[in-house]
Amino acid sequence: MLPAVSLVLYQRDDCHLCDQALLELARAGISDFESVFIDDLPELVVRYGERVPVLAGLPGGRELDWPFDAAALRAALG
């Protein structure tokens, strides 16, 4: 079982890469995360813009930009 952390997946509407990120999260067995859609939040559009999907809340305050897979997710979570 992966450690409990407060993960946030930043994504955009109609984003096929975001859909793929969700699939990789499922493959890694990660179901406890918040999805935040940045399109209507200007400060997040400035911060994440074209980087989405981005998984934030990793140990040490790190973020994981796309592309990532299930193995990379598990490694990032320690």
FIKOLZA-1660 file (N, C-alpha, C; in steps of 0.1 Angstrom, whole numbers, plus 5000, padded with zeros to 4 digits):
% residues 78
   i   px   py   pz ch aa at
   1 5008 4988 5000  A  M  N
   1 5000 5000 5000  A  M CA
   1 5009 5012 5000  A  M  C
   2 5005 5022 4992  A  L  N
   2 5013 5034 4991  A  L CA
   2 5010 5044 5002  A  L  C
   3 5019 5052 5007  A  P  N
   3 5017 5061 5018  A  P CA
   3 5006 5071 5015  A  P  C
   4 5000 5075 5026  A  A  N
   4 4989 5085 5025  A  A CA
   4 4995 5099 5024  A  A  C
   5 4993 5106 5013  A  V  N
   5 4997 5120 5011  A  V CA
   5 4985 5127 5005  A  V  C
   6 4986 5140 5005  A  S  N
   6 4976 5148 4998  A  S CA
   6 4980 5152 4984  A  S  C
   7 4976 5143 4975  A  L  N
   7 4979 5145 4961  A  L CA
   7 4969 5153 4954  A  L  C
   8 4974 5161 4944  A  V  N
   8 4965 5169 4936  A  V CA
   8 4969 5167 4921  A  V  C
   9 4960 5163 4913  A  L  N
   9 4962 5162 4899  A  L CA
   9 4957 5175 4892  A  L  C
  10 4966 5183 4887  A  Y  N
  10 4961 5195 4880  A  Y CA
  10 4960 5191 4865  A  Y  C
  11 4948 5195 4860  A  Q  N
  11 4945 5191 4846  A  Q CA
  11 4936 5201 4840  A  Q  C
  12 4933 5199 4827  A  R  N
  12 4924 5208 4819  A  R CA
  12 4913 5200 4813  A  R  C
  13 4902 5207 4810  A  D  N
  13 4891 5201 4803  A  D CA
  13 4896 5196 4789  A  D  C
  14 4890 5185 4785  A  D  N
  14 4892 5179 4772  A  D CA
  14 4907 5177 4769  A  D  C
  15 4914 5172 4779  A  C  N
  15 4929 5169 4778  A  C CA
  15 4931 5154 4777  A  C  C
  16 4935 5150 4765  A  H  N
  16 4938 5135 4764  A  H CA
  16 4950 5131 4772  A  H  C
  17 4959 5139 4774  A  L  N
  17 4971 5135 4783  A  L CA
  17 4966 5134 4797  A  L  C
  18 4957 5142 4801  A  C  N
  18 4951 5141 4815  A  C CA
  18 4944 5128 4817  A  C  C
  19 4937 5124 4806  A  D  N
  19 4930 5111 4807  A  D CA
  19 4940 5099 4808  A  D  C
  20 4952 5101 4801  A  Q  N
  20 4962 5091 4802  A  Q CA
  20 4968 5091 4816  A  Q  C
  21 4970 5103 4822  A  A  N
  21 4975 5104 4836  A  A CA
  21 4966 5097 4846  A  A  C
  22 4953 5099 4844  A  L  N
  22 4943 5092 4853  A  L CA
  22 4945 5077 4852  A  L  C
  23 4947 5072 4840  A  L  N
  23 4949 5058 4838  A  L CA
  23 4961 5053 4845  A  L  C
  24 4972 5060 4844  A  E  N
  24 4985 5057 4851  A  E CA
  24 4983 5057 4866  A  E  C
  25 4976 5067 4871  A  L  N
  25 4973 5067 4885  A  L CA
  25 4965 5054 4890  A  L  C
  26 4956 5050 4882  A  A  N
  26 4948 5038 4885  A  A CA
  26 4958 5026 4884  A  A  C
  27 4966 5025 4874  A  R  N
  27 4975 5014 4873  A  R CA
  27 4985 5013 4885  A  R  C
  28 4988 5025 4891  A  A  N
  28 4997 5025 4902  A  A CA
  28 4990 5023 4915  A  A  C
  29 4977 5021 4914  A  G  N
  29 4969 5019 4926  A  G CA
  29 4966 5031 4935  A  G  C
  30 4967 5043 4928  A  I  N
  30 4965 5056 4935  A  I CA
  30 4951 5061 4932  A  I  C
  31 4943 5060 4942  A  S  N
  31 4929 5065 4941  A  S CA
  31 4925 5077 4950  A  S  C
  32 4934 5080 4959  A  D  N
  32 4931 5091 4968  A  D CA
  32 4939 5103 4964  A  D  C
  33 4933 5111 4955  A  F  N
  33 4938 5123 4951  A  F CA
  33 4927 5133 4947  A  F  C
  34 4930 5145 4946  A  E  N
  34 4920 5156 4942  A  E CA
  34 4923 5160 4928  A  E  C
  35 4913 5161 4920  A  S  N
  35 4914 5166 4906  A  S CA
  35 4911 5181 4907  A  S  C
  36 4920 5189 4901  A  V  N
  36 4917 5203 4900  A  V CA
  36 4919 5207 4886  A  V  C
  37 4908 5212 4880  A  F  N
  37 4908 5217 4866  A  F CA
  37 4911 5232 4866  A  F  C
  38 4922 5235 4859  A  I  N
  38 4928 5248 4860  A  I CA
  38 4922 5259 4851  A  I  C
  39 4913 5255 4841  A  D  N
  39 4909 5264 4831  A  D CA
  39 4902 5276 4836  A  D  C
  40 4895 5276 4847  A  D  N
  40 4888 5288 4852  A  D CA
  40 4895 5294 4864  A  D  C
  41 4908 5291 4866  A  L  N
  41 4916 5296 4877  A  L CA
  41 4929 5302 4871  A  L  C
  42 4928 5315 4868  A  P  N
  42 4939 5322 4861  A  P CA
  42 4953 5320 4868  A  P  C
  43 4953 5320 4881  A  E  N
  43 4966 5318 4888  A  E CA
  43 4972 5305 4885  A  E  C
  44 4963 5295 4884  A  L  N
  44 4968 5281 4881  A  L CA
  44 4972 5279 4866  A  L  C
  45 4965 5286 4857  A  V  N
  45 4968 5286 4843  A  V CA
  45 4982 5292 4841  A  V  C
  46 4985 5303 4848  A  V  N
  46 4998 5309 4847  A  V CA
  46 5009 5299 4852  A  V  C
  47 5006 5293 4864  A  R  N
  47 5016 5283 4870  A  R CA
  47 5018 5271 4862  A  R  C
  48 5006 5265 4857  A  Y  N
  48 5007 5251 4851  A  Y CA
  48 5006 5251 4836  A  Y  C
  49 4998 5261 4831  A  G  N
  49 4996 5262 4816  A  G CA
  49 4997 5250 4808  A  G  C
  50 5007 5249 4800  A  E  N
  50 5009 5237 4791  A  E CA
  50 5016 5225 4798  A  E  C
  51 5019 5227 4811  A  R  N
  51 5025 5215 4818  A  R CA
  51 5016 5204 4822  A  R  C
  52 5003 5207 4822  A  V  N
  52 4993 5197 4827  A  V CA
  52 4994 5185 4818  A  V  C
  53 4991 5173 4824  A  P  N
  53 4988 5171 4837  A  P CA
  53 5000 5171 4846  A  P  C
  54 4998 5176 4859  A  V  N
  54 5009 5177 4869  A  V CA
  54 5003 5171 4882  A  V  C
  55 5011 5162 4887  A  L  N
  55 5007 5156 4900  A  L CA
  55 5015 5164 4911  A  L  C
  56 5008 5170 4920  A  A  N
  56 5015 5178 4931  A  A CA
  56 5012 5171 4944  A  A  C
  57 5019 5175 4954  A  G  N
  57 5017 5170 4968  A  G CA
  57 5026 5158 4971  A  G  C
  58 5036 5156 4963  A  L  N
  58 5045 5145 4965  A  L CA
  58 5054 5148 4977  A  L  C
  59 5061 5138 4983  A  P  N
  59 5070 5140 4994  A  P CA
  59 5080 5151 4991  A  P  C
  60 5082 5160 5000  A  G  N
  60 5092 5170 4998  A  G CA
  60 5086 5182 4990  A  G  C
  61 5073 5182 4988  A  G  N
  61 5067 5193 4980  A  G CA
  61 5070 5192 4965  A  G  C
  62 5075 5181 4961  A  R  N
  62 5078 5179 4947  A  R CA
  62 5065 5178 4938  A  R  C
  63 5067 5181 4925  A  E  N
  63 5056 5179 4915  A  E CA
  63 5061 5170 4904  A  E  C
  64 5052 5162 4898  A  L  N
  64 5056 5153 4888  A  L CA
  64 5049 5157 4875  A  L  C
  65 5056 5162 4865  A  D  N
  65 5050 5167 4852  A  D CA
  65 5048 5155 4843  A  D  C
  66 5039 5155 4834  A  W  N
  66 5037 5146 4824  A  W CA
  66 5049 5146 4815  A  W  C
  67 5054 5135 4810  A  P  N
  67 5048 5122 4810  A  P CA
  67 5054 5114 4823  A  P  C
  68 5045 5106 4828  A  F  N
  68 5048 5097 4839  A  F CA
  68 5040 5084 4837  A  F  C
  69 5045 5073 4843  A  D  N
  69 5038 5060 4842  A  D CA
  69 5037 5055 4857  A  D  C
  70 5030 5044 4858  A  A  N
  70 5027 5038 4871  A  A CA
  70 5040 5036 4879  A  A  C
  71 5051 5031 4873  A  A  N
  71 5063 5029 4880  A  A CA
  71 5069 5042 4885  A  A  C
  72 5069 5052 4877  A  A  N
  72 5074 5065 4881  A  A CA
  72 5066 5071 4892  A  A  C
  73 5053 5069 4892  A  L  N
  73 5044 5073 4903  A  L CA
  73 5048 5066 4916  A  L  C
  74 5049 5053 4915  A  R  N
  74 5053 5046 4928  A  R CA
  74 5066 5050 4933  A  R  C
  75 5076 5052 4924  A  A  N
  75 5089 5057 4928  A  A CA
  75 5089 5070 4935  A  A  C
  76 5081 5079 4929  A  A  N
  76 5080 5093 4934  A  A CA
  76 5073 5093 4948  A  A  C
  77 5065 5084 4951  A  L  N
  77 5058 5083 4964  A  L CA
  77 5067 5075 4974  A  L  C
  78 5077 5069 4969  A  G  N
  78 5087 5063 4979  A  G CA
  78 5081 5050 4983  A  G  C
% end
